[in-house]
Amino acid sequence: MKIHNENKKIRIAYCSFTGKASRVLDRKLKDVKALTKADYTGTIHRLIYKAIVDDNDNIIGWEKKPKEEFEYDLIVVDEASMVTKDIWNDLLSYGVPVLAVGDHGQLPPIESSFNLMERPVLKLEEIFRQEKDNPIIQVSEMARKYGGIPKLNFSDTVRKLSKQDDDTQEFVTDIFSSFDDQTMVLVGYNNTRINLNKGIRQLLEFETQAPTYGDRVICLKNNANAGVFNGMMGTVVSMSKSDVKGCLDAEIALDGEDECFVGLISEKQFNNSLVDGKTLMREINLFDFGYALTVHKAQGSQARRVVVFEERFARMTDDLWRRWLYTAVTRAEKELYIIG
């Protein structure tokens, strides 16, 4: 990397909002031999927050690392459109240069007017997420420029299907029945997300309505003290009733993280609209099933196989719809199936 050629002693921290995005970043940097032993790749929260442990070495919380412990000379933030104002301020607090890199065509954070990528200094118009001959590039350009994708088979693994077609139902059911951590199902409405989560869990033969071992889950609320942030994905390791009313004691293996999340989560949140986090105790965290996601929640993540259900809100502007559709289709690495 040119910067290392010019300054061999510089220490660079490459980070992303989600564990999945950080793994992709790490792989690509290694492919081009851009890393040195002194560099960091991983999530933002692992870079700038540290665990608080009790006398038995159990993690009981998280806190921001003090400035004197920060070891890097430059921070590079990938998927920067996902970064909230609080996290951005924490990054800036270390007093080193921060380079924010993101896609200006994607959606801004849903819960804030803060949009780090709203006015980028430089714009790169050519898409590099997929291989040059991948038809996903063609589809994403249609989404970004026109906000519409025709019902065509762009390849065997990139298709736009009609939701009225009888064969579509069978095709989608087959995908859901083979759901894995490299499958992503994207929707617009929360009700659609909830119904699809229920249906996919039935196809995967989960017998309980409550989350259990092996369930895919997603974090819905930032909690730096617990080491979890909105949009993080994971798999349930263990789940049991808590002594705290309406809560579960959870252990969740977070994608791309060394440490499992261990703590209280709201039972009511699963298969529900967003619970008002302000009414909960600070130590109660919000997770939900992570089989079907809204497009906003999927930002910063990628998957080999993506299914997109086109759902446009009644008051969505043409510009916001283009951003929504573009964000959705660019989550796919290899396979993309759009239902509309």
C-alpha positions in Angstrom: 0.0 0.0 0.0 1.4 3.4 -1.0 1.0 4.9 2.5 3.1 2.2 4.0 5.7 2.6 1.3 6.0 6.3 2.2 5.9 5.7 6.0 6.7 2.2 7.1 6.1 3.0 10.8 2.5 4.2 10.4 -0.1 2.1 12.1 -3.5 2.0 10.4 -6.8 0.8 11.9 -9.2 -0.4 9.3 -12.7 -0.9 10.8 -16.4 -1.4 9.9 -19.6 -1.0 11.7 -20.6 -4.7 11.6 -18.6 -7.9 12.1 -19.5 -9.3 8.7 -18.4 -6.1 6.9 -15.1 -6.1 8.8 -14.4 -9.7 7.7 -14.9 -8.7 4.1 -12.6 -5.8 4.5 -9.9 -7.9 6.2 -10.0 -10.5 3.3 -9.8 -7.8 0.6 -6.9 -6.0 2.3 -5.0 -9.3 2.7 -5.7 -10.2 -1.0 -3.8 -7.0 -2.1 -1.2 -7.4 0.6 -2.1 -4.0 2.1 -1.7 -4.9 5.8 1.3 -4.9 8.1 1.6 -6.7 11.4 1.0 -3.4 13.2 -2.3 -2.7 11.5 -5.8 -3.5 12.8 -8.8 -4.9 11.0 -12.1 -5.4 12.8 -15.3 -3.8 14.1 -15.3 -0.2 15.3 -16.5 -1.2 18.7 -13.6 -3.7 19.2 -11.2 -1.0 18.1 -12.3 1.8 20.5 -14.2 0.0 23.3 -12.9 -2.5 25.9 -14.5 -5.1 28.1 -15.1 -4.6 31.8 -14.7 -7.9 33.6 -15.5 -9.0 37.2 -13.3 -11.0 39.6 -14.2 -14.2 37.7 -13.2 -12.7 34.3 -16.8 -12.5 33.2 -17.6 -9.6 30.8 -20.0 -7.3 32.6 -19.8 -4.2 30.4 -17.9 -2.1 27.9 -16.2 1.3 28.0 -14.3 3.5 25.6 -10.6 2.9 25.6 -8.6 5.9 27.0 -6.7 8.0 24.5 -3.3 6.9 25.9 -4.1 3.2 25.0 -5.0 4.0 21.4 -2.1 2.6 19.2 -2.9 3.8 15.7 -2.0 6.8 13.6 -4.8 6.7 11.1 -8.4 5.3 11.2 -10.1 4.1 8.0 -13.8 3.5 8.4 -15.5 1.4 5.8 -19.3 1.3 5.3 -19.3 4.8 6.9 -22.9 5.5 6.0 -23.9 3.2 9.0 -21.9 5.3 11.6 -24.0 7.2 14.1 -23.1 10.6 15.5 -22.1 9.2 18.9 -19.7 6.6 17.4 -18.3 9.2 15.0 -17.6 11.5 17.9 -15.9 8.7 19.8 -13.7 8.0 16.8 -12.7 11.7 16.5 -11.9 11.9 20.2 -8.6 10.0 19.7 -7.2 13.0 17.8 -5.9 11.1 14.8 -6.9 11.5 11.2 -10.1 9.5 10.3 -10.8 8.6 6.7 -14.5 7.7 6.2 -15.3 5.5 3.2 -18.8 4.6 2.1 -21.4 4.5 -0.7 -23.1 7.8 -1.1 -25.9 6.1 -3.0 -27.0 4.1 0.1 -29.5 5.0 2.8 -28.5 7.2 5.8 -28.9 5.9 9.4 -32.6 5.4 10.0 -32.8 6.7 13.6 -30.9 10.0 13.1 -30.6 13.0 10.8 -26.8 12.5 11.0 -25.5 11.4 7.6 -21.7 11.1 7.4 -21.7 10.4 3.7 -24.1 13.1 2.6 -21.4 15.4 1.2 -18.3 13.3 0.5 -15.1 15.1 -0.5 -14.5 12.6 -3.3 -16.8 10.3 -5.2 -16.0 7.0 -6.9 -18.7 6.3 -9.5 -17.5 2.8 -10.7 -18.8 -0.2 -8.7 -16.1 -2.6 -7.3 -18.2 -4.7 -4.8 -18.8 -7.5 -7.3 -16.6 -9.0 -10.1 -16.6 -7.0 -13.3 -18.6 -9.6 -15.2 -21.2 -10.1 -12.4 -24.7 -9.1 -13.6 -25.4 -7.7 -10.1 -23.4 -4.6 -11.3 -25.9 -4.1 -14.1 -28.8 -4.5 -11.8 -27.4 -2.1 -9.2 -26.8 0.6 -11.9 -30.5 0.2 -12.9 -31.5 0.6 -9.3 -29.4 3.7 -8.7 -30.1 5.5 -11.9 -33.7 4.6 -12.6 -35.2 3.0 -9.5 -36.6 0.1 -11.6 -35.5 -3.4 -12.6 -37.2 -5.4 -15.3 -38.4 -9.0 -14.8 -35.6 -10.8 -16.5 -33.1 -13.6 -15.9 -29.9 -11.6 -16.0 -28.1 -15.0 -15.3 -28.9 -18.3 -13.6 -28.2 -16.6 -10.2 -29.4 -13.1 -10.8 -33.1 -12.8 -11.5 -36.1 -10.6 -11.1 -39.2 -12.7 -10.4 -42.9 -11.9 -10.5 -44.6 -12.3 -7.1 -47.8 -13.3 -9.0 -46.0 -16.3 -10.7 -46.9 -19.7 -9.1 -43.3 -20.9 -9.6 -41.9 -18.0 -7.6 -43.5 -19.3 -4.4 -41.9 -22.7 -4.8 -38.5 -21.1 -5.7 -38.5 -18.9 -2.7 -39.6 -21.7 -0.4 -36.6 -23.8 -1.6 -34.2 -21.0 -0.7 -35.7 -20.4 2.7 -35.5 -24.2 3.4 -31.8 -24.1 2.9 -31.2 -20.8 4.8 -27.7 -20.4 6.2 -25.5 -17.5 7.5 -24.7 -16.6 3.9 -28.3 -16.0 3.0 -30.0 -12.6 3.5 -33.7 -11.8 3.0 -34.5 -8.1 2.6 -37.8 -6.3 2.9 -39.3 -2.8 3.4 -42.0 -3.3 6.0 -41.6 -4.6 9.5 -44.8 -6.6 9.2 -43.3 -8.4 6.2 -40.1 -9.0 8.1 -42.0 -10.5 11.1 -44.1 -12.8 9.0 -41.1 -14.0 7.0 -39.1 -14.7 10.1 -41.9 -16.9 11.4 -42.2 -18.7 8.1 -38.5 -19.3 7.7 -38.2 -20.7 11.2 -41.1 -23.1 10.5 -39.3 -24.3 7.4 -36.1 -24.8 9.4 -38.2 -26.8 12.0 -37.7 -24.6 15.0 -40.4 -25.8 17.4 -40.5 -22.8 19.8 -41.8 -19.3 19.3 -39.0 -18.0 21.6 -35.4 -17.8 20.3 -33.3 -20.9 20.9 -30.0 -22.6 20.1 -29.0 -22.0 16.5 -31.4 -19.1 15.8 -30.1 -16.3 13.7 -30.6 -12.9 15.5 -29.9 -9.2 15.0 -29.2 -6.5 17.5 -31.6 -3.6 17.3 -30.1 -1.1 19.7 -26.6 0.3 20.4 -25.2 -0.6 23.8 -21.5 0.1 24.0 -21.4 -1.1 27.6 -22.6 -4.5 26.4 -20.4 -4.5 23.3 -23.3 -4.6 20.8 -24.5 -2.2 18.2 -27.5 -1.8 16.0 -27.2 -4.1 13.0 -24.8 -6.7 14.4 -25.8 -10.3 13.5 -25.2 -13.4 15.5 -26.2 -17.0 16.3 -27.8 -18.1 19.6 -25.5 -20.2 21.7 -27.8 -20.5 24.7 -31.1 -18.9 25.8 -33.0 -19.3 29.0 -35.7 -17.6 31.1 -34.3 -14.9 33.3 -35.3 -13.9 36.8 -36.0 -10.4 35.4 -39.6 -10.3 34.2 -40.0 -10.3 30.4 -36.3 -11.1 29.8 -34.1 -13.9 28.7 -30.5 -14.7 29.7 -28.7 -15.0 26.4 -25.4 -16.0 25.0 -24.9 -15.0 21.4 -21.9 -15.6 19.1 -21.6 -12.3 17.2 -20.4 -12.6 13.6 -16.8 -11.6 13.3 -16.3 -11.0 17.1 -14.0 -12.9 19.4 -16.2 -12.5 22.4 -19.8 -13.7 22.7 -22.5 -11.3 23.9 -23.7 -12.5 27.3 -26.5 -10.6 29.0 -30.2 -9.8 29.3 -32.4 -9.4 26.3 -36.1 -8.5 25.9 -38.3 -11.5 25.2 -41.1 -9.2 24.0 -39.0 -7.9 21.1 -38.9 -11.1 19.2 -41.4 -11.2 16.3 -42.6 -7.7 17.3 -42.3 -4.1 16.2 -39.6 -2.2 18.0 -40.0 -2.0 21.7 -39.5 1.4 23.2 -35.9 1.1 24.5 -36.3 4.1 26.7 -38.7 2.3 29.0 -36.3 -0.6 29.6 -33.5 -0.8 32.1 -30.1 0.0 30.6 -28.9 -3.6 31.0 -31.8 -5.0 28.9 -30.8 -5.3 25.2 -32.9 -5.6 22.1 -32.5 -8.4 19.7 -34.9 -10.0 17.1 -34.8 -12.9 14.7 -32.4 -12.2 11.9 -33.6 -14.3 9.0 -35.5 -11.5 7.2 -34.2 -7.9 7.7 -35.3 -4.5 6.6 -32.9 -2.9 4.1 -32.0 -0.3 6.7 -30.8 -2.9 9.1 -28.8 -4.8 6.4 -26.5 -1.8 5.6 -22.9 -2.7 6.3 -23.6 -6.4 5.7 -23.1 -8.6 2.7 -24.1 -12.2 1.9 -23.4 -14.6 -0.9 -27.1 -15.1 -1.6 -29.7 -12.3 -1.2 -33.5 -12.3 -1.7 -35.1 -8.9 -2.0 -38.9 -8.3 -1.7 -39.6 -4.9 -3.4 -41.7 -2.9 -1.0 -42.0 0.9 -1.5 -43.5 3.0 1.2 -46.5 5.2 0.3 -44.6 8.5 1.0 -41.2 7.4 -0.3 -39.7 9.9 -2.7 -38.2 8.7 -6.0 -34.7 9.5 -4.6 -35.2 7.6 -1.4 -36.7 4.6 -3.4 -33.6 4.5 -5.6 -31.4 4.5 -2.6 -33.5 1.8 -0.9 -33.4 -0.5 -4.0 -29.7 0.2 -4.7 -28.8 -0.5 -1.1 -30.8 -3.8 -1.2 -29.3 -5.3 -4.4 -25.7 -4.3 -3.5 -25.8 -6.5 -0.4 -25.5 -9.5 -2.7 -22.1 -11.0 -3.6 -22.9 -13.9 -5.9 -26.7 -14.6 -6.0 -29.5 -12.1 -6.2 -33.2 -12.8 -6.5 -35.6 -9.8 -6.6 -39.3 -10.5 -6.0 -41.6 -7.7 -7.3 
